[in-house]
């Protein structure tokens, strides 16, 4: 499966002009962060808060500040 994902596609041409290869844009990276990173951070924060409220031991990042 990984070899299929990492395999480069042959250069595509249209009427003799080479098409640019697909690439990751800043907007795509931002959306990945918003859709994946932010929910993971929120879930981690809620788990840390639940542990702190139940055990009284602070395990979150805010304990260092």
N, C-alpha and C positions, 0 to 999 in steps of 0.2 A: 504494500500500500504506500509506504513512504517513497519508494522509488518512482511510483506513478506521480506522486505530488511534486517531487523534486526534479522530475524530468523536464527539461526545457523544450518548449514547442519550437518547431521550425519557423524560420522567419517568413512572415506572410507579406505578400506584395499584392498591390492593386494597381493595375495598369503600369507596372514597372516601378512604382513608388513603394518603399519599405514602410510598413506600418510600425509605429512605436510599440514596444512590448508593454504589457500591463504592469503596473507598479503600484505600490502602496502609497497613497497620498496622505497628507497631514489630516485632511478631513476624515478619511477612513480610520486613521489611527485614533483620532479624537472620539469618533463614534464607538470604536471598540472599547476605549477607556470608559466612556459613559455607560455603555450597555453591559460591560463585563466588570470593569474595575470598581465602579461606584457601588453596585450591589454587593460585591464581595467585601468591600470595606465596611459597608453597613451591617452585613451579616456578622462579620468578625467583631465589630464594635458591640453589637447586641449580645453576642456570646460572652464577650469580656464583661459587659455590664451585668449579665445574669450570674456569672461566676462571682463577681464582686458582691452582688446583693445577697447571694445564698451563703457564701463562705466567709465573706468579710476580707478576703485577700484580693488586693488589686493586681490584676494581670494585664491590664490594658496599657497602651502607649501613654495615656494621660497621667500615669503614675509617676513618670519621670519629670513632670513639670510642676 
